[in-house]
Structures are given as structure tokens and as C-alpha cells.
Amino acid sequence: NKIIKFPVFLNPIWIIQIYLFAKRNRIEIFHLIDIPLSLSVILIGKMLNIPVVFDMWEPYPESLKEWSQGNLKYLLFKNYKIAKLVESITLKYVDRIITVVEEKRDHLIEQGIDSNIISVVTNAVDLDKFQVTNSGVNETEVPIITYVGAINRPRGLIDIVNACKI
């Protein structure tokens, strides 16, 4: 059952379910973040005339490459080379693309993607929008650091921890 339902590129079960869901719920736009389902979503989008926005909030193929080091399951079932190929196909058939940094936008333009369909929406705090005030925190207190997100080697968290004087 897990193999049949695996969300891989053009799995007929996923295609049927996405199609039925989109029709039943009168979906007006797809916000795509999942490379393994991207081709299915694009297919349904074309069939039902629903625009597809590809949100590249995470460098999925590059993450798979890192995670696959020494992991046979990732090399076989979540191969980063296949993910990179699917991502390149996806980029050609979506209506809009969202990146989180200007550098990714520039890279996509260098690859021939139309700059008019790319938007940069950062996933970081814009410090210019916050007024710095004295919060009343005693400078001798131990600082508290909060991180929200996946904790793994590619995130570079060890650099942040090592940079802190605690």
C-alpha cells in the first residue's frame, strides 16, 4: 500500500485524487511546494485551466543530495538527480515562481526563466520594519535563541551556535 500511494511524479492515484479534489472544491490556484507531486499538479492545472505557482522555499534537490550521503533508501527512492530533472521540467510549465532570495531569482533568469513570472518573498525577518527599543533585558542575563524549522546539517545551525558567546 505504501508503494502504491507513494507521492512520486506521475502516480495515477495522486493524479486522480488531485483532480477530484480540485473539481469538488473549485480550486482556483495551486500553490506547489512539493517536487514529487509537481508534474501531477501541473497536469491537473493544465487540464482544468488552474494556474500553478511554484514556491521554491527549499532547495529540495540539494537537500536530497545532502540527505542521501550514505543512505541507500534516499539514493533509490528520493534520488536528487531525478528531483533536479523534475524541478527543471516544473520550472518550464508553471505560471509563477516564488523564491526566497534574489540570488535564486537571478540564477533562474540565467537558466532562461522569464523574470516576469518570478517573485522574491523572503522567509526572514525584515529588521527595518521593527523599531529597536530598550527591552529592559539585563545585559548580564544569558541570551535566549529560538529557531523554528528542521534541524539538520544543511541548515548551518552549528555555525550560529559556534558564533554565540555563551
Secondary structure as UniProt FT lines:
FT   TURN            2..5
FT   TURN            9..10
FT   HELIX           12..24
FT   TURN            25..26
FT   STRAND          30..32
FT   HELIX           35..48
FT   STRAND          52..55
FT   HELIX           60..67
FT   TURN            68..70
FT   HELIX           72..77
FT   HELIX           80..93
FT   STRAND          96..99
FT   HELIX           102..110
FT   TURN            111..112
FT   HELIX           115..117
FT   STRAND          118..120
FT   HELIX           127..129
FT   TURN            139..140
FT   HELIX           153..155
FT   HELIX           157..163
//
